[in-house]
Amino acid sequence: MVFYDYKMSNKKHRVGKSFSKALSGSEAALPDLFGMNVDELAELMNKWKDKNRLQQ
């Protein structure tokens, strides 16, 4: 399972994110690895995060 936090400017679902953070230490998680191992999925997610940062 891959856990992650939303960017600070995301103000949606505050209660749900806070609840998840208290339980798991992260605001959200993917329940499936989509056929990849954890490191591959995390690397793919980080690439998309970096690409999105460059476009802003």
N, C-alpha and C positions, 0 to 999 in steps of 0.2 A: 504494500500500500504506500502511496506517495502522499505526503502531507504538505500543505502549503498555506501561506497567508495571502490575503488580498492586499493590493496597494492601499496606502493610508487614505487616499482620496476617495476610495469606495465607501460610501456611507450607507449602502443598502444592507438590509438584514443584520443590523447591529446586534440584536438579541441572539439570533442564531449563531453568529460568529463568536460572540462572547461565550456562549454556552459550549460550543465546540472547543474553543481555546482552553476553557477551564478543564474540560475532560481529557483532551489529547495534547494540548500544548500548541495546537495549530488551529487556524480558522476553518480549514476545509481539507478534504482528502478525496482521492480517486479510489474507488473500491475495486477497480480492475486495472491490470497492467497492460492490457491490450496486446498481449503476445510478446511483450518486451520484459527484460529484467528491470529491476528498480533503477539501476544506474542509467540504463539506456533511456527510460522514460523521463527521468529527472533531467538528463542532458537535453532531450528534445524539448521539454518544457522550458528550460533555461534559454535555449536558442530562440524560441518564440518570444520569450520575455524580452530578450535583448533586441530582437528585431522590432518589437513593438516600441521599445524605448527610443530607438533610432528614428522612428516615424513620427514621434510626437514633437 
